[in-house]
């Protein structure tokens, strides 16, 4: 089974479990707090993942060593690329 | 090699701080509040529950709008008659 199929299968199972709880399709009669907790779950997981991504990017920006030589070289390359593209007609 | 300096650190740790705050507030809102008594004072610091889904949805739409607009504007500026090289 390919990775894609694995992920899709996993997601569908979780999605079904969520749907069952949120829409009470099996008449499980869970206590109201758990139903209240369940229905925002997809959005909550997305937001949580977004926060984790943002924090990871921020932390790595903050702790990445400065590389002066590489920075100068990159600036020169950016300038060169801009001029080259301008010659070919790209407008930014 | 030098350590990350000034603005990089500020922006980086700012992002980390912002994410932690956002995550904490949102987690309390979605996960903790259902188990807290309806008349506890903490509920006054949070909007009604529906907004915990609506607000991220709106934010995602606005983000998509920005990205799409940017792509559209740059594509429009670089259209050429007949052929796009």
Backbone of each chain as nested JSON, in Angstrom:
{
  "chains": [
    {"id": "A", "residues": [
      {"number": 1, "name": "UNK", "atoms": {"N": [0.85, -1.197, 0.0], "CA": [0.0, 0.0, 0.0], "C": [0.883, 1.243, 0.0]}},
      {"number": 2, "name": "UNK", "atoms": {"N": [0.555, 2.194, -0.853], "CA": [1.373, 3.4, -0.945], "C": [1.134, 4.298, 0.266]}},
      {"number": 3, "name": "UNK", "atoms": {"N": [2.095, 5.238, 0.453], "CA": [1.972, 6.163, 1.578], "C": [0.698, 6.982, 1.462]}},
      {"number": 4, "name": "UNK", "atoms": {"N": [0.375, 7.382, 0.231], "CA": [-0.818, 8.199, 0.029], "C": [-2.051, 7.452, 0.511]}},
      {"number": 5, "name": "UNK", "atoms": {"N": [-2.152, 6.172, 0.106], "CA": [-3.298, 5.38, 0.531], "C": [-3.347, 5.224, 2.051]}},
      {"number": 6, "name": "UNK", "atoms": {"N": [-2.167, 5.016, 2.639], "CA": [-2.119, 4.905, 4.105], "C": [-2.684, 6.142, 4.763]}},
      {"number": 7, "name": "UNK", "atoms": {"N": [-2.189, 7.33, 4.298], "CA": [-2.643, 8.585, 4.885], "C": [-4.142, 8.775, 4.679]}},
      {"number": 8, "name": "UNK", "atoms": {"N": [-4.601, 8.501, 3.437], "CA": [-6.026, 8.665, 3.154], "C": [-6.866, 7.746, 4.036]}},
      {"number": 9, "name": "UNK", "atoms": {"N": [-6.394, 6.489, 4.187], "CA": [-7.125, 5.539, 5.03], "C": [-7.195, 6.046, 6.467]}},
      {"number": 10, "name": "UNK", "atoms": {"N": [-6.043, 6.448, 6.995], "CA": [-6.004, 6.954, 8.366], "C": [-6.925, 8.139, 8.544]}},
      {"number": 11, "name": "UNK", "atoms": {"N": [-6.823, 9.108, 7.593], "CA": [-7.659, 10.302, 7.683], "C": [-9.143, 9.958, 7.614]}},
      {"number": 12, "name": "UNK", "atoms": {"N": [-9.505, 9.011, 6.717], "CA": [-10.923, 8.646, 6.602], "C": [-11.433, 8.027, 7.885]}},
      {"number": 13, "name": "UNK", "atoms": {"N": [-10.604, 7.156, 8.49], "CA": [-11.042, 6.517, 9.736], "C": [-11.29, 7.571, 10.812]}},
      {"number": 14, "name": "UNK", "atoms": {"N": [-10.301, 8.487, 10.95], "CA": [-10.46, 9.532, 11.954], "C": [-11.67, 10.407, 11.625]}},
      {"number": 15, "name": "UNK", "atoms": {"N": [-11.811, 10.719, 10.339], "CA": [-12.947, 11.536, 9.912], "C": [-14.269, 10.877, 10.234]}},
      {"number": 16, "name": "UNK", "atoms": {"N": [-14.344, 9.555, 10.004], "CA": [-15.584, 8.847, 10.315], "C": [-15.876, 8.861, 11.811]}},
      {"number": 17, "name": "UNK", "atoms": {"N": [-14.816, 8.614, 12.612], "CA": [-15.006, 8.636, 14.06], "C": [-15.526, 10.004, 14.49]}},
      {"number": 18, "name": "UNK", "atoms": {"N": [-14.938, 11.065, 13.933], "CA": [-15.372, 12.42, 14.263], "C": [-16.827, 12.653, 13.863]}},
      {"number": 19, "name": "UNK", "atoms": {"N": [-17.181, 12.216, 12.643], "CA": [-18.549, 12.39, 12.157], "C": [-19.556, 11.675, 13.032]}},
      {"number": 20, "name": "UNK", "atoms": {"N": [-19.178, 10.437, 13.443], "CA": [-20.08, 9.666, 14.307], "C": [-20.366, 10.394, 15.612]}},
      {"number": 21, "name": "UNK", "atoms": {"N": [-19.297, 10.953, 16.196], "CA": [-19.481, 11.634, 17.481], "C": [-20.231, 12.947, 17.3]}},
      {"number": 22, "name": "UNK", "atoms": {"N": [-19.819, 13.734, 16.293], "CA": [-20.424, 15.062, 16.12], "C": [-21.899, 14.996, 15.771]}},
      {"number": 23, "name": "UNK", "atoms": {"N": [-22.257, 14.118, 14.838], "CA": [-23.637, 14.071, 14.391], "C": [-24.437, 12.988, 15.097]}},
      {"number": 24, "name": "UNK", "atoms": {"N": [-23.815, 12.342, 16.09], "CA": [-24.492, 11.347, 16.918], "C": [-25.201, 10.306, 16.076]}},
      {"number": 25, "name": "UNK", "atoms": {"N": [-24.487, 9.729, 15.092], "CA": [-25.123, 8.803, 14.164], "C": [-25.41, 7.446, 14.785]}},
      {"number": 26, "name": "UNK", "atoms": {"N": [-24.726, 7.125, 15.889], "CA": [-24.966, 5.822, 16.496], "C": [-25.804, 5.948, 17.766]}},
      {"number": 27, "name": "UNK", "atoms": {"N": [-26.302, 7.166, 18.018], "CA": [-27.093, 7.404, 19.239], "C": [-26.371, 6.929, 20.485]}},
      {"number": 28, "name": "UNK", "atoms": {"N": [-25.077, 7.341, 20.545], "CA": [-24.279, 6.895, 21.687], "C": [-24.647, 7.634, 22.961]}},
      {"number": 29, "name": "UNK", "atoms": {"N": [-25.261, 8.801, 22.81], "CA": [-25.647, 9.626, 23.953], "C": [-24.474, 9.893, 24.883]}},
      {"number": 30, "name": "UNK", "atoms": {"N": [-23.415, 10.464, 24.276], "CA": [-22.268, 10.873, 25.061], "C": [-22.644, 12.095, 25.89]}},
      {"number": 31, "name": "UNK", "atoms": {"N": [-21.914, 12.292, 27.024], "CA": [-22.206, 13.49, 27.814], "C": [-21.99, 14.75, 26.967]}},
      {"number": 32, "name": "UNK", "atoms": {"N": [-22.776, 15.813, 27.189], "CA": [-22.754, 16.99, 26.301], "C": [-21.385, 17.64, 26.185]}},
      {"number": 33, "name": "UNK", "atoms": {"N": [-20.574, 17.585, 27.273], "CA": [-19.261, 18.237, 27.175], "C": [-18.405, 17.584, 26.095]}},
      {"number": 34, "name": "UNK", "atoms": {"N": [-18.479, 16.257, 25.962], "CA": [-17.648, 15.579, 24.96], "C": [-18.119, 15.897, 23.559]}},
      {"number": 35, "name": "UNK", "atoms": {"N": [-19.428, 16.078, 23.389], "CA": [-19.926, 16.456, 22.067], "C": [-19.497, 17.886, 21.745]}},
      {"number": 36, "name": "UNK", "atoms": {"N": [-19.563, 18.765, 22.761], "CA": [-19.095, 20.145, 22.589], "C": [-17.633, 20.177, 22.205]}},
      {"number": 37, "name": "UNK", "atoms": {"N": [-16.874, 19.235, 22.782], "CA": [-15.435, 19.185, 22.523], "C": [-15.156, 18.667, 21.116]}},
      {"number": 38, "name": "UNK", "atoms": {"N": [-16.002, 17.745, 20.644], "CA": [-15.704, 17.038, 19.399], "C": [-15.884, 17.872, 18.136]}},
      {"number": 39, "name": "UNK", "atoms": {"N": [-16.962, 18.674, 18.062], "CA": [-17.244, 19.235, 16.739], "C": [-16.233, 20.26, 16.221]}},
      {"number": 40, "name": "UNK", "atoms": {"N": [-15.545, 21.073, 17.085], "CA": [-14.528, 21.939, 16.474], "C": [-13.204, 21.232, 16.177]}},
      {"number": 41, "name": "UNK", "atoms": {"N": [-13.096, 19.929, 16.449], "CA": [-11.817, 19.222, 16.364], "C": [-11.036, 19.398, 15.067]}},
      {"number": 42, "name": "UNK", "atoms": {"N": [-11.654, 19.257, 13.887], "CA": [-10.857, 19.423, 12.656], "C": [-10.199, 20.803, 12.588]}},
      {"number": 43, "name": "UNK", "atoms": {"N": [-10.985, 21.838, 12.884], "CA": [-10.43, 23.193, 12.839], "C": [-9.359, 23.349, 13.911]}},
      {"number": 44, "name": "UNK", "atoms": {"N": [-9.619, 22.777, 15.101], "CA": [-8.655, 22.89, 16.186], "C": [-7.32, 22.269, 15.797]}},
      {"number": 45, "name": "UNK", "atoms": {"N": [-7.377, 21.063, 15.202], "CA": [-6.134, 20.383, 14.811], "C": [-5.378, 21.192, 13.767]}},
      {"number": 46, "name": "UNK", "atoms": {"N": [-6.117, 21.809, 12.826], "CA": [-5.473, 22.653, 11.822], "C": [-4.786, 23.842, 12.472]}},
      {"number": 47, "name": "UNK", "atoms": {"N": [-5.491, 24.508, 13.375], "CA": [-4.913, 25.674, 14.045], "C": [-3.696, 25.262, 14.872]}},
      {"number": 48, "name": "UNK", "atoms": {"N": [-3.804, 24.132, 15.574], "CA": [-2.682, 23.648, 16.383], "C": [-1.479, 23.359, 15.505]}},
      {"number": 49, "name": "UNK", "atoms": {"N": [-1.718, 22.711, 14.368], "CA": [-0.63, 22.427, 13.439], "C": [-0.027, 23.717, 12.902]}},
      {"number": 50, "name": "UNK", "atoms": {"N": [-0.891, 24.708, 12.601], "CA": [-0.409, 25.999, 12.123], "C": [0.481, 26.677, 13.153]}},
      {"number": 51, "name": "UNK", "atoms": {"N": [0.046, 26.632, 14.429], "CA": [0.836, 27.246, 15.499], "C": [2.181, 26.552, 15.629]}},
      {"number": 52, "name": "UNK", "atoms": {"N": [2.186, 25.221, 15.552], "CA": [3.433, 24.472, 15.65], "C": [4.365, 24.857, 14.508]}},
      {"number": 53, "name": "UNK", "atoms": {"N": [3.823, 24.94, 13.283], "CA": [4.641, 25.31, 12.135], "C": [5.234, 26.693, 12.324]}},
      {"number": 54, "name": "UNK", "atoms": {"N": [4.397, 27.646, 12.731], "CA": [4.847, 29.026, 12.922], "C": [5.947, 29.091, 13.97]}},
      {"number": 55, "name": "UNK", "atoms": {"N": [5.748, 28.377, 15.094], "CA": [6.737, 28.377, 16.166], "C": [8.054, 27.77, 15.684]}},
      {"number": 56, "name": "UNK", "atoms": {"N": [7.973, 26.676, 14.921], "CA": [9.184, 26.026, 14.411], "C": [9.951, 26.971, 13.488]}},
      {"number": 57, "name": "UNK", "atoms": {"N": [9.228, 27.6, 12.549], "CA": [9.879, 28.539, 11.633], "C": [10.508, 29.683, 12.424]}},
      {"number": 58, "name": "UNK", "atoms": {"N": [9.738, 30.257, 13.365], "CA": [10.235, 31.373, 14.167], "C": [11.489, 30.986, 14.937]}},
      {"number": 59, "name": "UNK", "atoms": {"N": [11.459, 29.821, 15.578], "CA": [12.6, 29.395, 16.377], "C": [13.832, 29.216, 15.51]}},
      {"number": 60, "name": "UNK", "atoms": {"N": [13.638, 28.614, 14.323], "CA": [14.798, 28.389, 13.459], "C": [15.323, 29.69, 12.864]}},
      {"number": 61, "name": "UNK", "atoms": {"N": [14.422, 30.664, 12.643], "CA": [14.9, 31.975, 12.205], "C": [15.747, 32.602, 13.311]}},
      {"number": 62, "name": "UNK", "atoms": {"N": [15.282, 32.482, 14.554], "CA": [15.968, 33.121, 15.675], "C": [17.307, 32.484, 15.974]}},
      {"number": 63, "name": "UNK", "atoms": {"N": [17.474, 31.187, 15.7], "CA": [18.696, 30.52, 16.113], "C": [19.638, 30.197, 14.965]}},
      {"number": 64, "name": "UNK", "atoms": {"N": [19.272, 30.632, 13.748], "CA": [20.143, 30.335, 12.611], "C": [21.337, 31.273, 12.625]}},
      {"number": 65, "name": "UNK", "atoms": {"N": [22.555, 30.692, 12.515], "CA": [23.757, 31.537, 12.539], "C": [23.803, 32.469, 11.346]}},
      {"number": 66, "name": "UNK", "atoms": {"N": [24.318, 33.671, 11.589], "CA": [24.54, 34.595, 10.483], "C": [25.713, 34.115, 9.637]}},
      {"number": 67, "name": "UNK", "atoms": {"N": [25.574, 34.185, 8.328], "CA": [26.67, 33.807, 7.444], "C": [26.954, 35.001, 6.551]}},
      {"number": 68, "name": "UNK", "atoms": {"N": [27.909, 35.842, 7.001], "CA": [28.126, 37.12, 6.316], "C": [28.509, 36.946, 4.845]}},
      {"number": 69, "name": "UNK", "atoms": {"N": [29.468, 36.016, 4.605], "CA": [29.925, 35.834, 3.224], "C": [28.797, 35.364, 2.324]}},
      {"number": 70, "name": "UNK", "atoms": {"N": [28.05, 34.374, 2.817], "CA": [26.953, 33.84, 2.006], "C": [25.915, 34.923, 1.746]}},
      {"number": 71, "name": "UNK", "atoms": {"N": [25.702, 35.812, 2.754], "CA": [24.716, 36.876, 2.583], "C": [25.137, 37.819, 1.464]}},
      {"number": 72, "name": "UNK", "atoms": {"N": [26.413, 38.212, 1.483], "CA": [26.891, 39.133, 0.426], "C": [26.754, 38.488, -0.941]}},
      {"number": 73, "name": "UNK", "atoms": {"N": [27.147, 37.214, -1.003], "CA": [27.076, 36.499, -2.282], "C": [25.638, 36.427, -2.769]}},
      {"number": 74, "name": "UNK", "atoms": {"N": [24.708, 36.17, -1.852], "CA": [23.304, 36.074, -2.228], "C": [22.776, 37.4, -2.733]}},
      {"number": 75, "name": "UNK", "atoms": {"N": [23.157, 38.51, -2.058], "CA": [22.696, 39.833, -2.504], "C": [23.166, 40.098, -3.924]}},
      {"number": 76, "name": "UNK", "atoms": {"N": [24.435, 39.752, -4.172], "CA": [24.972, 39.956, -5.528], "C": [24.205, 39.136, -6.543]}},
      {"number": 77, "name": "UNK", "atoms": {"N": [23.885, 37.892, -6.178], "CA": [23.156, 37.027, -7.108], "C": [21.749, 37.544, -7.354]}},
      {"number": 78, "name": "UNK", "atoms": {"N": [21.1, 38.099, -6.291], "CA": [19.756, 38.648, -6.452], "C": [19.797, 39.81, -7.436]}},
      {"number": 79, "name": "UNK", "atoms": {"N": [20.782, 40.692, -7.243], "CA": [20.93, 41.846, -8.139], "C": [21.105, 41.378, -9.582]}},
      {"number": 80, "name": "UNK", "atoms": {"N": [21.977, 40.383, -9.748], "CA": [22.252, 39.862, -11.085], "C": [20.989, 39.266, -11.717]}},
      {"number": 81, "name": "UNK", "atoms": {"N": [20.232, 38.517, -10.889], "CA": [19.02, 37.878, -11.402], "C": [17.996, 38.924, -11.801]}},
      {"number": 82, "name": "UNK", "atoms": {"N": [17.833, 39.975, -10.951], "CA": [16.853, 41.032, -11.255], "C": [17.19, 41.701, -12.571]}},
      {"number": 83, "name": "UNK", "atoms": {"N": [18.483, 42.017, -12.764], "CA": [18.865, 42.698, -14.002], "C": [18.605, 41.801, -15.198]}},
      {"number": 84, "name": "UNK", "atoms": {"N": [18.954, 40.535, -15.029], "CA": [18.778, 39.597, -16.13], "C": [17.305, 39.477, -16.508]}},
      {"number": 85, "name": "UNK", "atoms": {"N": [16.438, 39.355, -15.475], "CA": [15.015, 39.221, -15.758], "C": [14.441, 40.504, -16.346]}},
      {"number": 86, "name": "UNK", "atoms": {"N": [14.916, 41.645, -15.852], "CA": [14.428, 42.93, -16.393], "C": [14.741, 43.01, -17.87]}},
      {"number": 87, "name": "UNK", "atoms": {"N": [15.965, 42.551, -18.222], "CA": [16.318, 42.552, -19.635], "C": [15.359, 41.701, -20.44]}},
      {"number": 88, "name": "UNK", "atoms": {"N": [14.898, 40.59, -19.843], "CA": [14.012, 39.696, -20.565], "C": [12.572, 40.142, -20.454]}},
      {"number": 89, "name": "UNK", "atoms": {"N": [12.304, 41.209, -19.701], "CA": [10.993, 41.821, -19.761], "C": [10.082, 41.553, -18.6]}},
      {"number": 90, "name": "UNK", "atoms": {"N": [10.519, 40.875, -17.531], "CA": [9.628, 40.611, -16.4], "C": [9.501, 41.871, -15.567]}},
      {"number": 91, "name": "UNK", "atoms": {"N": [8.254, 42.255, -15.244], "CA": [8.061, 43.443, -14.408], "C": [7.562, 43.015, -13.036]}},
      {"number": 92, "name": "UNK", "atoms": {"N": [8.234, 43.479, -12.003], "CA": [7.797, 43.103, -10.64], "C": [7.156, 44.286, -9.924]}}
    ]},
    {"id": "B", "residues": [
      {"number": 1, "name": "UNK", "atoms": {"N": [31.518, 31.599, 12.61], "CA": [30.17, 32.039, 12.236], "C": [29.48, 32.687, 13.432]}},
      {"number": 2, "name": "UNK", "atoms": {"N": [28.788, 33.774, 13.167], "CA": [28.142, 34.469, 14.272], "C": [26.794, 33.851, 14.599]}},
      {"number": 3, "name": "UNK", "atoms": {"N": [26.339, 34.109, 15.802], "CA": [24.982, 33.729, 16.215], "C": [23.996, 34.638, 15.485]}},
      {"number": 4, "name": "UNK", "atoms": {"N": [22.737, 34.236, 15.415], "CA": [21.721, 35.076, 14.762], "C": [21.614, 36.404, 15.484]}},
      {"number": 5, "name": "UNK", "atoms": {"N": [21.484, 37.481, 14.743], "CA": [21.538, 38.796, 15.401], "C": [20.229, 39.541, 15.356]}},
      {"number": 6, "name": "UNK", "atoms": {"N": [20.137, 40.515, 16.232], "CA": [19.145, 41.579, 16.288], "C": [17.771, 41.252, 15.761]}},
      {"number": 7, "name": "UNK", "atoms": {"N": [17.518, 41.772, 14.568], "CA": [16.167, 41.682, 14.019], "C": [15.738, 40.232, 13.836]}},
      {"number": 8, "name": "UNK", "atoms": {"N": [16.658, 39.376, 13.402], "CA": [16.319, 37.958, 13.208], "C": [15.813, 37.339, 14.495]}},
      {"number": 9, "name": "UNK", "atoms": {"N": [16.562, 37.595, 15.581], "CA": [16.149, 37.028, 16.861], "C": [14.797, 37.569, 17.291]}},
      {"number": 10, "name": "UNK", "atoms": {"N": [14.629, 38.906, 17.128], "CA": [13.387, 39.541, 17.556], "C": [12.2, 38.945, 16.813]}},
      {"number": 11, "name": "UNK", "atoms": {"N": [12.314, 38.893, 15.48], "CA": [11.217, 38.354, 14.678], "C": [10.974, 36.891, 15.025]}},
      {"number": 12, "name": "UNK", "atoms": {"N": [12.078, 36.114, 15.095], "CA": [11.947, 34.681, 15.353], "C": [11.26, 34.404, 16.677]}},
      {"number": 13, "name": "UNK", "atoms": {"N": [11.809, 34.996, 17.741], "CA": [11.204, 34.732, 19.045], "C": [9.828, 35.365, 19.169]}},
      {"number": 14, "name": "UNK", "atoms": {"N": [9.609, 36.458, 18.452], "CA": [8.274, 37.044, 18.401], "C": [7.275, 36.06, 17.838]}},
      {"number": 15, "name": "UNK", "atoms": {"N": [7.658, 35.402, 16.741], "CA": [6.776, 34.397, 16.136], "C": [6.495, 33.273, 17.122]}},
      {"number": 16, "name": "UNK", "atoms": {"N": [7.562, 32.805, 17.801], "CA": [7.39, 31.719, 18.769], "C": [6.411, 32.145, 19.856]}},
      {"number": 17, "name": "UNK", "atoms": {"N": [6.629, 33.347, 20.414], "CA": [5.758, 33.849, 21.481], "C": [4.317, 33.958, 21.024]}},
      {"number": 18, "name": "UNK", "atoms": {"N": [4.132, 34.509, 19.813], "CA": [2.79, 34.661, 19.283], "C": [2.109, 33.31, 19.131]}},
      {"number": 19, "name": "UNK", "atoms": {"N": [2.839, 32.317, 18.573], "CA": [2.243, 30.982, 18.398], "C": [1.856, 30.371, 19.731]}},
      {"number": 20, "name": "UNK", "atoms": {"N": [2.725, 30.524, 20.739], "CA": [2.425, 29.931, 22.043], "C": [1.169, 30.561, 22.625]}},
      {"number": 21, "name": "UNK", "atoms": {"N": [1.084, 31.904, 22.541], "CA": [-0.09, 32.597, 23.065], "C": [-1.356, 32.127, 22.348]}},
      {"number": 22, "name": "UNK", "atoms": {"N": [-1.277, 32.15, 21.004], "CA": [-2.436, 31.757, 20.213], "C": [-2.866, 30.333, 20.545]}},
      {"number": 23, "name": "UNK", "atoms": {"N": [-1.859, 29.421, 20.615], "CA": [-2.173, 28.026, 20.893], "C": [-2.825, 27.867, 22.257]}},
      {"number": 24, "name": "UNK", "atoms": {"N": [-2.279, 28.569, 23.266], "CA": [-2.815, 28.448, 24.619], "C": [-4.257, 28.948, 24.685]}},
      {"number": 25, "name": "UNK", "atoms": {"N": [-4.478, 30.176, 24.137], "CA": [-5.828, 30.735, 24.167], "C": [-6.808, 29.811, 23.461]}},
      {"number": 26, "name": "UNK", "atoms": {"N": [-6.416, 29.361, 22.266], "CA": [-7.307, 28.531, 21.47], "C": [-7.58, 27.198, 22.137]}},
      {"number": 27, "name": "UNK", "atoms": {"N": [-6.53, 26.616, 22.767], "CA": [-6.72, 25.323, 23.441], "C": [-7.675, 25.464, 24.622]}},
      {"number": 28, "name": "UNK", "atoms": {"N": [-7.507, 26.531, 25.42], "CA": [-8.422, 26.732, 26.537], "C": [-9.849, 26.874, 26.01]}},
      {"number": 29, "name": "UNK", "atoms": {"N": [-9.969, 27.652, 24.928], "CA": [-11.283, 27.927, 24.346], "C": [-11.969, 26.63, 23.913]}},
      {"number": 30, "name": "UNK", "atoms": {"N": [-11.261, 25.794, 23.135], "CA": [-11.88, 24.615, 22.528], "C": [-11.914, 23.432, 23.488]}},
      {"number": 31, "name": "UNK", "atoms": {"N": [-10.838, 23.213, 24.266], "CA": [-10.741, 21.957, 25.004], "C": [-11.098, 22.107, 26.482]}},
      {"number": 32, "name": "UNK", "atoms": {"N": [-10.705, 23.218, 27.103], "CA": [-10.913, 23.329, 28.549], "C": [-12.325, 23.809, 28.892]}},
      {"number": 33, "name": "UNK", "atoms": {"N": [-12.805, 24.837, 28.165], "CA": [-14.076, 25.466, 28.531], "C": [-15.284, 24.537, 28.638]}},
      {"number": 34, "name": "UNK", "atoms": {"N": [-15.453, 23.531, 27.735], "CA": [-16.644, 22.663, 27.878], "C": [-16.726, 22.005, 29.245]}},
      {"number": 35, "name": "UNK", "atoms": {"N": [-15.575, 21.841, 29.927], "CA": [-15.61, 21.145, 31.209], "C": [-15.681, 22.093, 32.388]}},
      {"number": 36, "name": "UNK", "atoms": {"N": [-15.805, 23.388, 32.095], "CA": [-15.88, 24.382, 33.171], "C": [-17.333, 24.801, 33.335]}},
      {"number": 37, "name": "UNK", "atoms": {"N": [-17.786, 24.963, 34.585], "CA": [-19.161, 25.38, 34.875], "C": [-19.596, 26.604, 34.065]}},
      {"number": 38, "name": "UNK", "atoms": {"N": [-20.844, 26.596, 33.613], "CA": [-21.353, 27.696, 32.793], "C": [-21.266, 29.059, 33.453]}},
      {"number": 39, "name": "UNK", "atoms": {"N": [-21.253, 29.12, 34.791], "CA": [-21.277, 30.431, 35.442], "C": [-19.925, 30.847, 36.004]}},
      {"number": 40, "name": "UNK", "atoms": {"N": [-18.861, 30.112, 35.631], "CA": [-17.51, 30.52, 36.047], "C": [-17.117, 31.797, 35.3]}},
      {"number": 41, "name": "UNK", "atoms": {"N": [-16.357, 32.664, 35.967], "CA": [-16.024, 33.968, 35.377], "C": [-15.158, 33.853, 34.122]}},
      {"number": 42, "name": "UNK", "atoms": {"N": [-14.445, 32.72, 33.967], "CA": [-13.507, 32.613, 32.849], "C": [-14.218, 32.675, 31.497]}},
      {"number": 43, "name": "UNK", "atoms": {"N": [-15.49, 32.271, 31.478], "CA": [-16.22, 32.272, 30.205], "C": [-16.342, 33.672, 29.602]}},
      {"number": 44, "name": "UNK", "atoms": {"N": [-16.263, 34.697, 30.474], "CA": [-16.418, 36.06, 29.962], "C": [-15.224, 36.495, 29.119]}},
      {"number": 45, "name": "UNK", "atoms": {"N": [-14.112, 35.733, 29.174], "CA": [-12.948, 36.102, 28.364], "C": [-12.964, 35.456, 26.988]}},
      {"number": 46, "name": "UNK", "atoms": {"N": [-13.998, 34.658, 26.713], "CA": [-14.028, 33.933, 25.445], "C": [-15.339, 34.179, 24.725]}},
      {"number": 47, "name": "UNK", "atoms": {"N": [-15.25, 34.285, 23.397], "CA": [-16.455, 34.449, 22.581], "C": [-17.267, 33.158, 22.59]}},
      {"number": 48, "name": "UNK", "atoms": {"N": [-18.538, 33.231, 22.137], "CA": [-19.319, 31.997, 22.002], "C": [-18.598, 30.969, 21.128]}},
      {"number": 49, "name": "UNK", "atoms": {"N": [-18.843, 29.706, 21.381], "CA": [-18.071, 28.61, 20.806], "C": [-18.038, 28.588, 19.275]}},
      {"number": 50, "name": "UNK", "atoms": {"N": [-19.157, 29.049, 18.669], "CA": [-19.222, 29.02, 17.2], "C": [-18.044, 29.778, 16.591]}},
      {"number": 51, "name": "UNK", "atoms": {"N": [-17.64, 30.878, 17.265], "CA": [-16.574, 31.7, 16.711], "C": [-15.232, 30.983, 16.684]}},
      {"number": 52, "name": "UNK", "atoms": {"N": [-15.085, 29.926, 17.508], "CA": [-13.817, 29.201, 17.493], "C": [-13.626, 28.446, 16.187]}},
      {"number": 53, "name": "UNK", "atoms": {"N": [-14.709, 28.26, 15.419], "CA": [-14.6, 27.645, 14.095], "C": [-14.677, 28.711, 13.008]}},
      {"number": 54, "name": "UNK", "atoms": {"N": [-15.562, 29.708, 13.231], "CA": [-15.768, 30.729, 12.2], "C": [-14.525, 31.587, 11.996]}},
      {"number": 55, "name": "UNK", "atoms": {"N": [-13.895, 32.03, 13.099], "CA": [-12.752, 32.935, 12.969], "C": [-11.579, 32.319, 12.206]}},
      {"number": 56, "name": "UNK", "atoms": {"N": [-11.138, 31.091, 12.541], "CA": [-10.068, 30.49, 11.713], "C": [-10.488, 30.306, 10.266]}},
      {"number": 57, "name": "UNK", "atoms": {"N": [-11.766, 29.986, 10.039], "CA": [-12.25, 29.841, 8.666], "C": [-12.114, 31.133, 7.895]}},
      {"number": 58, "name": "UNK", "atoms": {"N": [-12.53, 32.243, 8.525], "CA": [-12.425, 33.549, 7.878], "C": [-10.969, 33.909, 7.644]}},
      {"number": 59, "name": "UNK", "atoms": {"N": [-10.124, 33.636, 8.632], "CA": [-8.691, 33.931, 8.489], "C": [-8.096, 33.163, 7.312]}},
      {"number": 60, "name": "UNK", "atoms": {"N": [-8.48, 31.894, 7.165], "CA": [-7.967, 31.082, 6.055], "C": [-8.419, 31.659, 4.722]}},
      {"number": 61, "name": "UNK", "atoms": {"N": [-9.68, 32.1, 4.651], "CA": [-10.189, 32.69, 3.417], "C": [-9.425, 33.951, 3.06]}},
      {"number": 62, "name": "UNK", "atoms": {"N": [-9.177, 34.796, 4.072], "CA": [-8.447, 36.037, 3.814], "C": [-7.045, 35.736, 3.312]}},
      {"number": 63, "name": "UNK", "atoms": {"N": [-6.406, 34.714, 3.922], "CA": [-5.07, 34.33, 3.481], "C": [-5.088, 33.9, 2.025]}},
      {"number": 64, "name": "UNK", "atoms": {"N": [-6.066, 33.047, 1.673], "CA": [-6.188, 32.594, 0.293], "C": [-6.403, 33.774, -0.65]}},
      {"number": 65, "name": "UNK", "atoms": {"N": [-7.209, 34.746, -0.185], "CA": [-7.475, 35.927, -0.981], "C": [-6.184, 36.675, -1.286]}},
      {"number": 66, "name": "UNK", "atoms": {"N": [-5.346, 36.861, -0.262], "CA": [-4.077, 37.554, -0.453], "C": [-3.188, 36.834, -1.445]}},
      {"number": 67, "name": "UNK", "atoms": {"N": [-3.047, 35.51, -1.233], "CA": [-2.182, 34.732, -2.108], "C": [-2.692, 34.798, -3.543]}},
      {"number": 68, "name": "UNK", "atoms": {"N": [-4.0, 34.576, -3.712], "CA": [-4.578, 34.611, -5.05], "C": [-4.423, 35.962, -5.701]}},
      {"number": 69, "name": "UNK", "atoms": {"N": [-4.653, 37.029, -4.943], "CA": [-4.522, 38.373, -5.493], "C": [-3.091, 38.64, -5.94]}},
      {"number": 70, "name": "UNK", "atoms": {"N": [-2.14, 38.239, -5.088], "CA": [-0.742, 38.456, -5.459], "C": [-0.402, 37.747, -6.765]}},
      {"number": 71, "name": "UNK", "atoms": {"N": [-0.805, 36.47, -6.854], "CA": [-0.529, 35.715, -8.076], "C": [-1.205, 36.372, -9.265]}},
      {"number": 72, "name": "UNK", "atoms": {"N": [-2.459, 36.782, -9.07], "CA": [-3.19, 37.412, -10.155], "C": [-2.526, 38.688, -10.628]}},
      {"number": 73, "name": "UNK", "atoms": {"N": [-2.099, 39.526, -9.668], "CA": [-1.49, 40.803, -10.037], "C": [-0.191, 40.592, -10.805]}},
      {"number": 74, "name": "UNK", "atoms": {"N": [0.663, 39.691, -10.314], "CA": [1.935, 39.457, -10.993], "C": [1.713, 38.846, -12.375]}},
      {"number": 75, "name": "UNK", "atoms": {"N": [0.755, 37.915, -12.475], "CA": [0.456, 37.315, -13.784], "C": [-0.052, 38.386, -14.742]}},
      {"number": 76, "name": "UNK", "atoms": {"N": [-0.958, 39.251, -14.26], "CA": [-1.524, 40.297, -15.097], "C": [-0.435, 41.234, -15.597]}},
      {"number": 77, "name": "UNK", "atoms": {"N": [0.468, 41.624, -14.685], "CA": [1.524, 42.546, -15.092], "C": [2.433, 41.957, -16.15]}},
      {"number": 78, "name": "UNK", "atoms": {"N": [2.494, 40.624, -16.22], "CA": [3.444, 40.009, -17.146], "C": [2.778, 39.372, -18.349]}},
      {"number": 79, "name": "UNK", "atoms": {"N": [1.494, 39.739, -18.606], "CA": [0.852, 39.175, -19.787], "C": [1.432, 39.86, -21.02]}},
      {"number": 80, "name": "UNK", "atoms": {"N": [1.615, 39.056, -22.059], "CA": [2.08, 39.611, -23.326], "C": [1.056, 39.269, -24.382]}},
      {"number": 81, "name": "UNK", "atoms": {"N": [0.936, 40.099, -25.443], "CA": [-0.066, 39.785, -26.484], "C": [0.216, 38.442, -27.124]}},
      {"number": 82, "name": "UNK", "atoms": {"N": [-0.816, 37.667, -27.299], "CA": [-0.81, 36.366, -27.978], "C": [-0.037, 35.296, -27.212]}},
      {"number": 83, "name": "UNK", "atoms": {"N": [1.305, 35.468, -27.127], "CA": [2.075, 34.394, -26.474], "C": [2.562, 34.844, -25.107]}},
      {"number": 84, "name": "UNK", "atoms": {"N": [2.532, 33.938, -24.122], "CA": [3.181, 34.228, -22.847], "C": [4.473, 33.431, -22.808]}},
      {"number": 85, "name": "UNK", "atoms": {"N": [5.587, 34.143, -22.892], "CA": [6.869, 33.428, -23.031], "C": [7.341, 32.801, -21.709]}}
    ]}
  ]
}
